[in-house]
Structure formats: C-alpha cells, structure tokens
Amino acid sequence: MIRYLSNKPTFLQFSSVDKMFKLSVNIHPNSKTSSIESFDDKNNEMSIKISEAPVDGKANKELIDFLSNV
C-alpha cells in the first residue's frame, strides 16, 4: 500500500531513535515507463520499473533520476 501525504508519496516512516531503516528494492529494467510498481509497507519492500536497459549504468542513472523526482 502506498500512503500519500499532501501531493508527494510518503513511503518510509521511522523513528529517529532507531537511526536505522532497511528497505528491499527490486528493480525491473527495460520497462515501458519508469514507475513504482508496488510498495509493501509491512515488509518494507518496493518494486520499481525502469525504462532504461541495464547497460553501461543507464538503468542506474535512470533509477537515481526517477527517485530524485518522486
């Protein structure tokens, strides 16, 4: 389930006392568009589709660009 707070999605909520958070991310390159496919807030797992191919770091760059605009 993806929770929204105002206009931006809020995915991670944790206490500053813990100072630690683990998130498992599954990346699916070569997709039609870059998007968040799913988010499991109970298991802290996210699945992301990336439009670029995993060649010469293109998928990594697209992932960083995509997440910086979410």
N, C-alpha and C positions, 0 to 999 in steps of 0.2 A: 504494500500500500504506500503510495506517495502522499505525503502530507504537504499542504501548501499554507504558507504564512504570507499574507499580502500577495504580491504578484510573483514572488520568487519561490521556487520549491525549497522546502526545508527537509533535508534528508537525514542529517546527523544531529542528534541531540545527546549530549553527555555532560556529566558534572565536571567542573574544573578541578574538583578534589581528586578525581581519578587520574587526570592528566594522561589518559591512555584510551585509545579507541581503535578497534580492529574492524576493518571493512574489507570484505572479499568482493573483488570486481572481476566479472567475466566480460571480456571484450570480443566482439564479433565483427571482424573487418570485412571489407567488400560488400557492405550493405548498401541498399539504395540511398538511404539518408542516414545521417548521424542522429541518434536519439537514445534516450534512456528507455530501454525495453521493459525493465521491471526493477522493483526495489522491494526487498523483503526486510522490513524493519525489525522483525523478531530475530532473524538470524544475521542481520547486518550484511546482506548480500545484494549486490547490484549487478545488473546486466546491461551493457551499453553496446549499441550498434554504431559502427564507424564506417563511413563511406569510402575511406581510402584503403588501398591494398597494403598488406604488411611487407612492404619493400622499401629498403633504404630509409627506414624511420618515418615514412609518410603516415602510417597509421598512428604512430606515437605522437607525431606533431598534431594530427587532426584531433586525437583524444585530448591533448592539452588545450588546444584552441577551443574545442567544444565545451570542455568542463569549465574553462575560464569565463564562458558566456552563459552558463546555467544560472 
